Every structure is written in C-alpha cells, then in structure tokens.
C-alpha cells in the first residue's frame, strides 16, 4: 500500500470509528466501500479486527446501559449466521450474497421510514442477529439489521447494546474467518498499523455524543443503514463492471 493509500484508509477508519462509537455501529458501512478500492485484502479480516477494538472500548464505557437480555437472544441468532456467512463465502459468489442482503436491509429501511418499526421481540431479535452474522462475516457490514430492530433505544443504551453484541459477534467472525484461512500475517500487521486511527476516532465520538438526542440518534442510525446498503450495492456493481 502506498503512503497516500494508507492516509486514505487511516482517515476513513478514523471517521468511521467516530460514528461506530457514537451510535454503536457504522465502521463497516462507511469504510468498507472505500477500503475495498484501496486495498481489498483488508476486507473483511482487518476491518473486523479494527471494529472489535472500537466496540471493546465502547462496551467498557457504556457497560451499565447494555441490554443483556436482548444481546443474549441476538447472539443466539448471530452464531449460526456467522457460520453460514463463512461457509457461504466458500461456495457462493460474495458479490451476489452481499447485494441480496443489502437489498433486504434497504427494504427494512423503507418500511421503517413509512412508519413500520419492528418490535424487539425474541424471534425478531434472533432473526436480526442471524442476518447480521451472515452479512458481517461475509462483507464486514453487519450493523443495519440490528439498528433496525433496536432503533427505539436511546443514547448509551443503543451504543452499549449494539457494541456488546458486535464485540462477541466480531470475535466469532474473526474465529470463523481464521478457520477458513481468511486471516493471515498481512491482516494482523495492518490491524496494528490502523489501530491508532481507530483510537483517535473514538476520542472524536465523545464530542459527537453531546449533539445526538434520541430523535437524531434514531434517524442517524436509519440513515447510515440505508447509506451502507447503497454503498455496498454500488461497490459490488462497480466490481462487476471492472
């Protein structure tokens, strides 16, 4: 990677980490499409590892506001979803899988925008966790399903619960990717190189948290979900044309 390439990736990680630490997800949504253009080898392994670092910091900060009950059921869905995502990467075209799941996310965003809000019942939370596991392991973008199901949570509750879920989920994804050979020396080195940018992004989030009231937080989460799905589809379509 060139110096300019590193600067672009580091700046992207910094801004995406600030978003992740503010609303509980978003690092993959904002950074994956850009990083894929600079160094595709960083996705999904390195990006998931960077996201794990940020979520760990947020979990420590917001530990008292984590919804452990909801997180438990989401993780019950995440485990088989993670395994399915890793296996699907070995048998199905990654591009088609990513586009399909992104379209599902967009459909959910559209319904939510027009007044439909999925209730965080046990079944819905498990299904969202499974979808997040598949999408997160295959593309490093697993936030939208959980953002839709937990959009009624506020402030520290949303950040803490999302981060608690993604901390465990990301560790599972890393283990699954390692088992399939998708984590190597380059993955580890680039994680160490990009970790400082993620730490700076976290520090930026502390100021951002002061301006996100409950209404803004909900719409930022929904908007970022839609943007991430669109960027993911755009990334895959550009790859088809290249």
C-alpha positions, 0 to 999 in steps of 0.5 A: 500500500502506498503512503497516500493509500494508507492516509486514505484508509487511516482517515476513513477508519478514523471517521468511521470509528467516530460514528461506530462509537457514537451510535454503536455501529457504522465502521463497516458501512462507511469504510468498507466501500472505500477500503475495498478500492484501496486495498481489498485484502483488508476486507473483511479480516482487518476491518473486523479486527479494527471494529472489535477494538472500537466496540471493546472500548465502547462496551467498557464505557457504556457497560451499565446501559447494555441490554443483556437480555436482548444481546443474549437472544441476538447472539443466539441468532448471530452464531449460526449466521456467522457460520453460514456467512463463512461457509457461504463465502466458500461456495457462493459468489460474495458479490451476489450474497452481499447485494441480496442482503443489502437489498433486504436491509434497504427494504427494512429501511423503507418500511421503517421510514413509512412508519413500520418499526419492528418490535424487539421481540425474541424471534425478531431479535434472533432473526436480526442477529442471524442476518447480521452474522451472515452479512458481517462475516461475509462483507464486514457490514453487519450493523443495519439489521440490528439498528433496525430492530433496536432503533427505539433505544436511546443514547448509551443504551443503543451504543452499549447494546449494539457494541456488546453484541458486535464485540462477541459477534466480531470475535466469532467472525474473526474465529470463523474467518481464521478457520477458513484461512481468511486471516493471515500475517498481512491482516494482523500487521495492518490491524496494528498499523490502523489501530491508532486511527481507530483510537483517535476516532473514538476520542472524536465520538465523545464530542459527537455524543453531546449533539445526538438526542434520541430523535437524531440518534434514531434517524442517524442510525436509519440513515447510515443503514440505508447509506451502507446498503447503497454503498455496498450495492454500488461497490459490488456493481462497480466490481462487476463492471471492472 
